[in-house]
Amino acid sequence: MDILTEIIETVDSIMYELESNGFYEQYIFCDPFKLRREFEIQMQRNWEQLDDIHLLDAQFTHIVQKLTTEGVHKTFGEMVMDGTIVMDSVDQNGELLYKLNPEIDIDDLQSE
């Protein structure tokens, strides 16, 4: 078996285990398609640099944290752009504070 096939099969196993164990229920902002791609890229790098495809714990954690952060930022940005949340005020540190748009019916959001 060539290395690319081994990487794909290993990532398939990882993705199956994550799905089976409720990973995406806990990490709702982590896109599984991006996660698969990042695993494959890191495993290829590991093969080239370490002669071993397996992910280190720190690599796995870094990838999950990176993709979760990206997912949160993307979702937050979409909610600002579509008016679901609006800027409310600025705190003492200059950070923008947001709130749910009062014109939005929360029951409508939950049914989507």
N, CA, C and O atoms as a GROMACS GRO file, in nm:
protein
  448
    1MET      N    1   0.085  -0.117   0.000
    1MET     CA    2   0.000   0.000   0.000
    1MET      C    3   0.090   0.124   0.000
    1MET      O    4   0.188   0.130   0.074
    2ASP      N    5   0.056   0.222  -0.084
    2ASP     CA    6   0.136   0.344  -0.086
    2ASP      C    7   0.096   0.436   0.029
    2ASP      O    8  -0.008   0.417   0.092
    3ILE      N    9   0.179   0.536   0.056
    3ILE     CA   10   0.161   0.621   0.173
    3ILE      C   11   0.034   0.705   0.166
    3ILE      O   12  -0.032   0.726   0.267
    4LEU      N   13  -0.001   0.752   0.048
    4LEU     CA   14  -0.123   0.834   0.036
    4LEU      C   15  -0.247   0.752   0.068
    4LEU      O   16  -0.340   0.801   0.132
    5THR      N   17  -0.249   0.629   0.022
    5THR     CA   18  -0.360   0.540   0.054
    5THR      C   19  -0.366   0.513   0.204
    5THR      O   20  -0.474   0.510   0.263
    6GLU      N   21  -0.250   0.494   0.265
    6GLU     CA   22  -0.245   0.471   0.409
    6GLU      C   23  -0.296   0.593   0.486
    6GLU      O   24  -0.368   0.580   0.585
    7ILE      N   25  -0.257   0.713   0.440
    7ILE     CA   26  -0.305   0.836   0.505
    7ILE      C   27  -0.456   0.846   0.494
    7ILE      O   28  -0.524   0.875   0.592
    8ILE      N   29  -0.509   0.824   0.376
    8ILE     CA   30  -0.654   0.834   0.354
    8ILE      C   31  -0.729   0.733   0.441
    8ILE      O   32  -0.829   0.767   0.503
    9GLU      N   33  -0.680   0.610   0.445
    9GLU     CA   34  -0.746   0.507   0.526
    9GLU      C   35  -0.737   0.539   0.676
    9GLU      O   36  -0.832   0.514   0.750
   10THR      N   37  -0.625   0.593   0.719
   10THR     CA   38  -0.609   0.630   0.860
   10THR      C   39  -0.702   0.745   0.895
   10THR      O   40  -0.766   0.744   1.000
   11VAL      N   41  -0.710   0.844   0.807
   11VAL     CA   42  -0.801   0.957   0.832
   11VAL      C   43  -0.946   0.910   0.830
   11VAL      O   44  -1.027   0.957   0.910
   12ASP      N   45  -0.979   0.819   0.740
   12ASP     CA   46  -1.114   0.761   0.739
   12ASP      C   47  -1.147   0.701   0.876
   12ASP      O   48  -1.257   0.721   0.928
   13SER      N   49  -1.052   0.628   0.932
   13SER     CA   50  -1.073   0.566   1.064
   13SER      C   51  -1.089   0.671   1.173
   13SER      O   52  -1.177   0.658   1.259
   14ILE      N   53  -1.006   0.773   1.169
   14ILE     CA   54  -1.016   0.881   1.269
   14ILE      C   55  -1.152   0.949   1.259
   14ILE      O   56  -1.219   0.970   1.360
   15MET      N   57  -1.192   0.983   1.138
   15MET     CA   58  -1.319   1.054   1.118
   15MET      C   59  -1.436   0.968   1.165
   15MET      O   60  -1.531   1.019   1.225
   16TYR      N   61  -1.431   0.838   1.137
   16TYR     CA   62  -1.536   0.747   1.182
   16TYR      C   63  -1.544   0.745   1.335
   16TYR      O   64  -1.653   0.753   1.392
   17GLU      N   65  -1.430   0.736   1.400
   17GLU     CA   66  -1.426   0.733   1.547
   17GLU      C   67  -1.478   0.863   1.606
   17GLU      O   68  -1.552   0.862   1.705
   18LEU      N   69  -1.440   0.975   1.547
   18LEU     CA   70  -1.488   1.104   1.597
   18LEU      C   71  -1.640   1.112   1.586
   18LEU      O   72  -1.708   1.153   1.680
   19GLU      N   73  -1.691   1.074   1.471
   19GLU     CA   74  -1.837   1.077   1.449
   19GLU      C   75  -1.908   0.982   1.545
   19GLU      O   76  -2.010   1.017   1.604
   20SER      N   77  -1.855   0.864   1.561
   20SER     CA   78  -1.916   0.762   1.647
   20SER      C   79  -1.918   0.801   1.794
   20SER      O   80  -2.006   0.758   1.869
   21ASN      N   81  -1.822   0.882   1.835
   21ASN     CA   82  -1.810   0.918   1.975
   21ASN      C   83  -1.863   1.058   2.008
   21ASN      O   84  -1.832   1.112   2.114
   22GLY      N   85  -1.943   1.116   1.918
   22GLY     CA   86  -2.009   1.243   1.947
   22GLY      C   87  -1.919   1.365   1.943
   22GLY      O   88  -1.951   1.468   2.003
   23PHE      N   89  -1.806   1.354   1.874
   23PHE     CA   90  -1.712   1.466   1.867
   23PHE      C   91  -1.780   1.593   1.816
   23PHE      O   92  -1.758   1.701   1.872
   24TYR      N   93  -1.862   1.582   1.712
   24TYR     CA   94  -1.921   1.700   1.649
   24TYR      C   95  -2.037   1.758   1.731
   24TYR      O   96  -2.081   1.870   1.704
   25GLU      N   97  -2.085   1.684   1.827
   25GLU     CA   98  -2.182   1.740   1.920
   25GLU      C   99  -2.112   1.832   2.019
   25GLU      O  100  -2.169   1.932   2.063
   26GLN      N  101  -1.990   1.800   2.054
   26GLN     CA  102  -1.912   1.883   2.146
   26GLN      C  103  -1.844   1.997   2.072
   26GLN      O  104  -1.836   2.109   2.124
   27TYR      N  105  -1.795   1.972   1.952
   27TYR     CA  106  -1.723   2.072   1.873
   27TYR      C  107  -1.808   2.110   1.752
   27TYR      O  108  -1.774   2.078   1.638
   28ILE      N  109  -1.918   2.179   1.779
   28ILE     CA  110  -2.016   2.208   1.674
   28ILE      C  111  -1.963   2.304   1.567
   28ILE      O  112  -2.016   2.310   1.457
   29PHE      N  113  -1.859   2.380   1.600
   29PHE     CA  114  -1.805   2.475   1.503
   29PHE      C  115  -1.689   2.418   1.422
   29PHE      O  116  -1.633   2.488   1.338
   30CYS      N  117  -1.653   2.295   1.444
   30CYS     CA  118  -1.542   2.231   1.374
   30CYS      C  119  -1.596   2.161   1.248
   30CYS      O  120  -1.666   2.061   1.258
   31ASP      N  121  -1.563   2.215   1.133
   31ASP     CA  122  -1.611   2.163   1.004
   31ASP      C  123  -1.542   2.029   0.972
   31ASP      O  124  -1.420   2.025   0.960
   32PRO      N  125  -1.619   1.920   0.958
   32PRO     CA  126  -1.558   1.789   0.934
   32PRO      C  127  -1.480   1.780   0.802
   32PRO      O  128  -1.382   1.706   0.794
   33PHE      N  129  -1.522   1.854   0.700
   33PHE     CA  130  -1.451   1.849   0.572
   33PHE      C  131  -1.314   1.917   0.585
   33PHE      O  132  -1.214   1.868   0.532
   34LYS      N  133  -1.311   2.030   0.656
   34LYS     CA  134  -1.184   2.098   0.678
   34LYS      C  135  -1.095   2.016   0.772
   34LYS      O  136  -0.973   2.012   0.756
   35LEU      N  137  -1.158   1.952   0.870
   35LEU     CA  138  -1.083   1.870   0.964
   35LEU      C  139  -1.013   1.756   0.890
   35LEU      O  140  -0.895   1.730   0.913
   36ARG      N  141  -1.085   1.689   0.802
   36ARG     CA  142  -1.027   1.581   0.722
   36ARG      C  143  -0.907   1.632   0.642
   36ARG      O  144  -0.801   1.569   0.642
   37ARG      N  145  -0.924   1.743   0.576
   37ARG     CA  146  -0.817   1.799   0.494
   37ARG      C  147  -0.694   1.834   0.578
   37ARG      O  148  -0.581   1.803   0.540
   38GLU      N  149  -0.718   1.897   0.694
   38GLU     CA  150  -0.606   1.935   0.781
   38GLU      C  151  -0.533   1.812   0.835
   38GLU      O  152  -0.410   1.812   0.845
   39PHE      N  153  -0.608   1.708   0.870
   39PHE     CA  154  -0.545   1.583   0.915
   39PHE      C  155  -0.456   1.526   0.804
   39PHE      O  156  -0.342   1.488   0.829
   40GLU      N  157  -0.509   1.521   0.684
   40GLU     CA  158  -0.433   1.466   0.571
   40GLU      C  159  -0.306   1.546   0.544
   40GLU      O  160  -0.200   1.489   0.519
   41ILE      N  161  -0.318   1.678   0.549
   41ILE     CA  162  -0.202   1.764   0.526
   41ILE      C  163  -0.097   1.741   0.634
   41ILE      O  164   0.022   1.727   0.604
   42GLN      N  165  -0.140   1.738   0.760
   42GLN     CA  166  -0.044   1.720   0.870
   42GLN      C  167   0.020   1.581   0.865
   42GLN      O  168   0.139   1.567   0.894
   43MET      N  169  -0.057   1.482   0.829
   43MET     CA  170  -0.001   1.347   0.820
   43MET      C  171   0.101   1.338   0.707
   43MET      O  172   0.203   1.270   0.720
   44GLN      N  173   0.074   1.406   0.598
   44GLN     CA  174   0.171   1.410   0.487
   44GLN      C  175   0.300   1.479   0.533
   44GLN      O  176   0.410   1.431   0.505
   45ARG      N  177   0.286   1.591   0.605
   45ARG     CA  178   0.404   1.660   0.660
   45ARG      C  179   0.481   1.569   0.755
   45ARG      O  180   0.604   1.562   0.750
   46ASN      N  181   0.407   1.499   0.841
   46ASN     CA  182   0.472   1.407   0.935
   46ASN      C  183   0.552   1.302   0.859
   46ASN      O  184   0.664   1.268   0.898
   47TRP      N  185   0.495   1.251   0.752
   47TRP     CA  186   0.564   1.149   0.674
   47TRP      C  187   0.694   1.206   0.615
   47TRP      O  188   0.798   1.141   0.618
   48GLU      N  189   0.684   1.328   0.562
   48GLU     CA  190   0.801   1.390   0.500
   48GLU      C  191   0.909   1.426   0.603
   48GLU      O  192   1.028   1.416   0.574
   49GLN      N  193   0.867   1.469   0.722
   49GLN     CA  194   0.962   1.519   0.821
   49GLN      C  195   1.004   1.415   0.925
   49GLN      O  196   1.117   1.415   0.972
   50LEU      N  197   0.911   1.325   0.959
   50LEU     CA  198   0.937   1.231   1.068
   50LEU      C  199   0.939   1.085   1.023
   50LEU      O  200   0.973   0.996   1.100
   51ASP      N  201   0.902   1.063   0.897
   51ASP     CA  202   0.893   0.928   0.843
   51ASP      C  203   0.786   0.846   0.916
   51ASP      O  204   0.796   0.724   0.928
   52ASP      N  205   0.682   0.916   0.964
   52ASP     CA  206   0.571   0.852   1.036
   52ASP      C  207   0.447   0.938   1.014
   52ASP      O  208   0.452   1.060   1.034
   53ILE      N  209   0.338   0.879   0.974
   53ILE     CA  210   0.219   0.958   0.942
   53ILE      C  211   0.136   0.996   1.064
   53ILE      O  212   0.057   1.090   1.056
   54HIS      N  213   0.150   0.928   1.173
   54HIS     CA  214   0.060   0.944   1.286
   54HIS      C  215   0.067   1.084   1.347
   54HIS      O  216   0.174   1.144   1.360
   55LEU      N  217  -0.051   1.134   1.383
   55LEU     CA  218  -0.061   1.266   1.445
   55LEU      C  219  -0.018   1.260   1.591
   55LEU      O  220  -0.052   1.167   1.664
   56LEU      N  221   0.056   1.360   1.631
   56LEU     CA  222   0.088   1.376   1.772
   56LEU      C  223  -0.033   1.439   1.841
   56LEU      O  224  -0.113   1.507   1.777
   57ASP      N  225  -0.047   1.417   1.971
   57ASP     CA  226  -0.159   1.475   2.044
   57ASP      C  227  -0.165   1.626   2.026
   57ASP      O  228  -0.273   1.681   2.004
   58ALA      N  229  -0.051   1.691   2.033
   58ALA     CA  230  -0.046   1.837   2.019
   58ALA      C  231  -0.090   1.882   1.880
   58ALA      O  232  -0.154   1.986   1.865
   59GLN      N  233  -0.058   1.803   1.778
   59GLN     CA  234  -0.100   1.835   1.641
   59GLN      C  235  -0.252   1.823   1.628
   59GLN      O  236  -0.317   1.911   1.571
   60PHE      N  237  -0.307   1.716   1.682
   60PHE     CA  238  -0.452   1.695   1.679
   60PHE      C  239  -0.522   1.811   1.748
   60PHE      O  240  -0.617   1.869   1.694
   61THR      N  241  -0.476   1.844   1.868
   61THR     CA  242  -0.537   1.952   1.946
   61THR      C  243  -0.526   2.085   1.874
   61THR      O  244  -0.623   2.161   1.870
   62HIS      N  245  -0.411   2.114   1.817
   62HIS     CA  246  -0.391   2.239   1.745
   62HIS      C  247  -0.488   2.251   1.626
   62HIS      O  248  -0.549   2.356   1.605
   63ILE      N  249  -0.501   2.144   1.550
   63ILE     CA  250  -0.590   2.145   1.433
   63ILE      C  251  -0.734   2.168   1.478
   63ILE      O  252  -0.804   2.251   1.419
   64VAL      N  253  -0.778   2.097   1.580
   64VAL     CA  254  -0.916   2.111   1.628
   64VAL      C  255  -0.940   2.254   1.679
   64VAL      O  256  -1.043   2.314   1.649
   65GLN      N  257  -0.846   2.307   1.756
   65GLN     CA  258  -0.862   2.443   1.809
   65GLN      C  259  -0.864   2.546   1.697
   65GLN      O  260  -0.945   2.639   1.700
   66LYS      N  261  -0.777   2.530   1.599
   66LYS     CA  262  -0.771   2.623   1.486
   66LYS      C  263  -0.903   2.623   1.408
   66LYS      O  264  -0.957   2.729   1.377
   67LEU      N  265  -0.952   2.505   1.377
   67LEU     CA  266  -1.075   2.497   1.298
   67LEU      C  267  -1.198   2.540   1.379
   67LEU      O  268  -1.291   2.598   1.322
   68THR      N  269  -1.199   2.514   1.508
   68THR     CA  270  -1.309   2.558   1.593
   68THR      C  271  -1.311   2.711   1.599
   68THR      O  272  -1.418   2.772   1.589
   69THR      N  273  -1.195   2.772   1.615
   69THR     CA  274  -1.186   2.918   1.619
   69THR      C  275  -1.233   2.977   1.486
   69THR      O  276  -1.308   3.074   1.485
   70GLU      N  277  -1.189   2.919   1.376
   70GLU     CA  278  -1.233   2.966   1.243
   70GLU      C  279  -1.384   2.954   1.230
   70GLU      O  280  -1.450   3.045   1.179
   71GLY      N  281  -1.439   2.843   1.277
   71GLY     CA  282  -1.584   2.822   1.268
   71GLY      C  283  -1.663   2.922   1.351
   71GLY      O  284  -1.767   2.971   1.307
   72VAL      N  285  -1.614   2.953   1.469
   72VAL     CA  286  -1.680   3.052   1.555
   72VAL      C  287  -1.676   3.189   1.488
   72VAL      O  288  -1.777   3.258   1.481
   73HIS      N  289  -1.559   3.228   1.438
   73HIS     CA  290  -1.546   3.358   1.372
   73HIS      C  291  -1.636   3.368   1.250
   73HIS      O  292  -1.700   3.470   1.227
   74LYS      N  293  -1.641   3.262   1.172
   74LYS     CA  294  -1.725   3.261   1.052
   74LYS      C  295  -1.872   3.274   1.090
   74LYS      O  296  -1.945   3.354   1.030
   75THR      N  297  -1.916   3.198   1.189
   75THR     CA  298  -2.055   3.202   1.232
   75THR      C  299  -2.090   3.339   1.289
   75THR      O  300  -2.194   3.395   1.258
   76PHE      N  301  -2.002   3.392   1.373
   76PHE     CA  302  -2.024   3.523   1.432
   76PHE      C  303  -2.034   3.630   1.322
   76PHE      O  304  -2.124   3.714   1.324
   77GLY      N  305  -1.942   3.625   1.227
   77GLY     CA  306  -1.944   3.720   1.116
   77GLY      C  307  -2.073   3.712   1.035
   77GLY      O  308  -2.129   3.814   0.997
   78GLU      N  309  -2.118   3.590   1.010
   78GLU     CA  310  -2.243   3.572   0.935
   78GLU      C  311  -2.361   3.628   1.012
   78GLU      O  312  -2.452   3.687   0.953
   79MET      N  313  -2.360   3.610   1.144
   79MET     CA  314  -2.470   3.660   1.226
   79MET      C  315  -2.472   3.813   1.230
   79MET      O  316  -2.579   3.874   1.234
   80VAL      N  317  -2.355   3.876   1.228
   80VAL     CA  318  -2.348   4.021   1.221
   80VAL      C  319  -2.397   4.068   1.085
   80VAL      O  320  -2.477   4.161   1.076
   81MET      N  321  -2.349   4.002   0.980
   81MET     CA  322  -2.385   4.044   0.844
   81MET      C  323  -2.534   4.027   0.814
   81MET      O  324  -2.593   4.110   0.744
   82ASP      N  325  -2.596   3.922   0.868
   82ASP     CA  326  -2.739   3.903   0.838
   82ASP      C  327  -2.830   3.971   0.939
   82ASP      O  328  -2.952   3.963   0.929
   83GLY      N  329  -2.770   4.039   1.038
   83GLY     CA  330  -2.849   4.117   1.132
   83GLY      C  331  -2.906   4.039   1.249
   83GLY      O  332  -2.987   4.092   1.325
   84THR      N  333  -2.865   3.914   1.266
   84THR     CA  334  -2.913   3.834   1.378
   84THR      C  335  -2.864   3.894   1.510
   84THR      O  336  -2.938   3.898   1.608
   85ILE      N  337  -2.739   3.939   1.510
   85ILE     CA  338  -2.686   4.010   1.627
   85ILE      C  339  -2.642   4.148   1.583
   85ILE      O  340  -2.603   4.169   1.468
   86VAL      N  341  -2.649   4.243   1.674
   86VAL     CA  342  -2.613   4.381   1.645
   86VAL      C  343  -2.521   4.434   1.754
   86VAL      O  344  -2.523   4.386   1.867
   87MET      N  345  -2.441   4.535   1.718
   87MET     CA  346  -2.353   4.595   1.817
   87MET      C  347  -2.439   4.665   1.922
   87MET      O  348  -2.534   4.736   1.889
   88ASP      N  349  -2.404   4.644   2.046
   88ASP     CA  350  -2.479   4.701   2.157
   88ASP      C  351  -2.406   4.818   2.220
   88ASP      O  352  -2.464   4.924   2.242
   89SER      N  353  -2.277   4.798   2.250
   89SER     CA  354  -2.199   4.903   2.316
   89SER      C  355  -2.051   4.868   2.309
   89SER      O  356  -2.012   4.771   2.243
   90VAL      N  357  -1.972   4.947   2.377
   90VAL     CA  358  -1.828   4.924   2.387
   90VAL      C  359  -1.794   4.917   2.535
   90VAL      O  360  -1.836   5.003   2.613
   91ASP      N  361  -1.717   4.816   2.575
   91ASP     CA  362  -1.681   4.804   2.717
   91ASP      C  363  -1.562   4.895   2.751
   91ASP      O  364  -1.511   4.965   2.663
   92GLN      N  365  -1.518   4.893   2.875
   92GLN     CA  366  -1.411   4.982   2.922
   92GLN      C  367  -1.278   4.954   2.854
   92GLN      O  368  -1.189   5.040   2.857
   93ASN      N  369  -1.262   4.837   2.793
   93ASN     CA  370  -1.139   4.802   2.722
   93ASN      C  371  -1.146   4.832   2.572
   93ASN      O  372  -1.052   4.803   2.498
   94GLY      N  373  -1.257   4.889   2.530
   94GLY     CA  374  -1.273   4.920   2.388
   94GLY      C  375  -1.325   4.805   2.305
   94GLY      O  376  -1.330   4.813   2.182
   95GLU      N  377  -1.365   4.696   2.371
   95GLU     CA  378  -1.418   4.579   2.300
   95GLU      C  379  -1.565   4.603   2.263
   95GLU      O  380  -1.642   4.655   2.344
   96LEU      N  381  -1.602   4.567   2.142
   96LEU     CA  382  -1.740   4.579   2.100
   96LEU      C  383  -1.824   4.471   2.167
   96LEU      O  384  -1.782   4.355   2.175
   97LEU      N  385  -1.940   4.508   2.213
   97LEU     CA  386  -2.033   4.414   2.274
   97LEU      C  387  -2.155   4.402   2.183
   97LEU      O  388  -2.203   4.502   2.129
   98TYR      N  389  -2.203   4.280   2.166
   98TYR     CA  390  -2.314   4.254   2.076
   98TYR      C  391  -2.431   4.196   2.153
   98TYR      O  392  -2.416   4.144   2.264
   99LYS      N  393  -2.548   4.204   2.091
   99LYS     CA  394  -2.668   4.144   2.149
   99LYS      C  395  -2.754   4.092   2.035
   99LYS      O  396  -2.736   4.128   1.919
  100LEU      N  397  -2.848   4.008   2.072
  100LEU     CA  398  -2.944   3.957   1.975
  100LEU      C  399  -3.028   4.074   1.925
  100LEU      O  400  -3.074   4.156   2.005
  101ASN      N  401  -3.048   4.081   1.797
  101ASN     CA  402  -3.130   4.187   1.739
  101ASN      C  403  -3.270   4.178   1.798
  101ASN      O  404  -3.335   4.074   1.787
  102PRO      N  405  -3.319   4.287   1.861
  102PRO     CA  406  -3.451   4.281   1.925
  102PRO      C  407  -3.565   4.261   1.825
  102PRO      O  408  -3.676   4.224   1.864
  103GLU      N  409  -3.538   4.284   1.698
  103GLU     CA  410  -3.641   4.264   1.596
  103GLU      C  411  -3.650   4.118   1.550
  103GLU      O  412  -3.740   4.082   1.474
  104ILE      N  413  -3.557   4.037   1.596
  104ILE     CA  414  -3.554   3.895   1.560
  104ILE      C  415  -3.634   3.816   1.662
  104ILE      O  416  -3.615   3.834   1.783
  105ASP      N  417  -3.722   3.730   1.615
  105ASP     CA  418  -3.798   3.641   1.704
  105ASP      C  419  -3.715   3.516   1.728
  105ASP      O  420  -3.690   3.438   1.636
  106ILE      N  421  -3.672   3.497   1.851
  106ILE     CA  422  -3.585   3.384   1.887
  106ILE      C  423  -3.649   3.249   1.851
  106ILE      O  424  -3.577   3.155   1.818
  107ASP      N  425  -3.780   3.239   1.856
  107ASP     CA  426  -3.848   3.115   1.819
  107ASP      C  427  -3.827   3.083   1.671
  107ASP      O  428  -3.818   2.966   1.634
  108ASP      N  429  -3.820   3.186   1.587
  108ASP     CA  430  -3.795   3.164   1.445
  108ASP      C  431  -3.656   3.108   1.422
  108ASP      O  432  -3.637   3.023   1.335
  109LEU      N  433  -3.557   3.155   1.499
  109LEU     CA  434  -3.420   3.107   1.485
  109LEU      C  435  -3.408   2.960   1.527
  109LEU      O  436  -3.335   2.884   1.464
  110GLN      N  437  -3.478   2.921   1.632
  110GLN     CA  438  -3.468   2.786   1.683
  110GLN      C  439  -3.534   2.684   1.591
  110GLN      O  440  -3.497   2.567   1.592
  111SER      N  441  -3.630   2.726   1.511
  111SER     CA  442  -3.699   2.633   1.423
  111SER      C  443  -3.622   2.608   1.294
  111SER      O  444  -3.655   2.515   1.220
  112GLU      N  445  -3.520   2.689   1.265
  112GLU     CA  446  -3.444   2.673   1.140
  112GLU      C  447  -3.350   2.559   1.143
  112GLU      O  448  -3.280   2.534   1.044
   0.00000   0.00000   0.00000
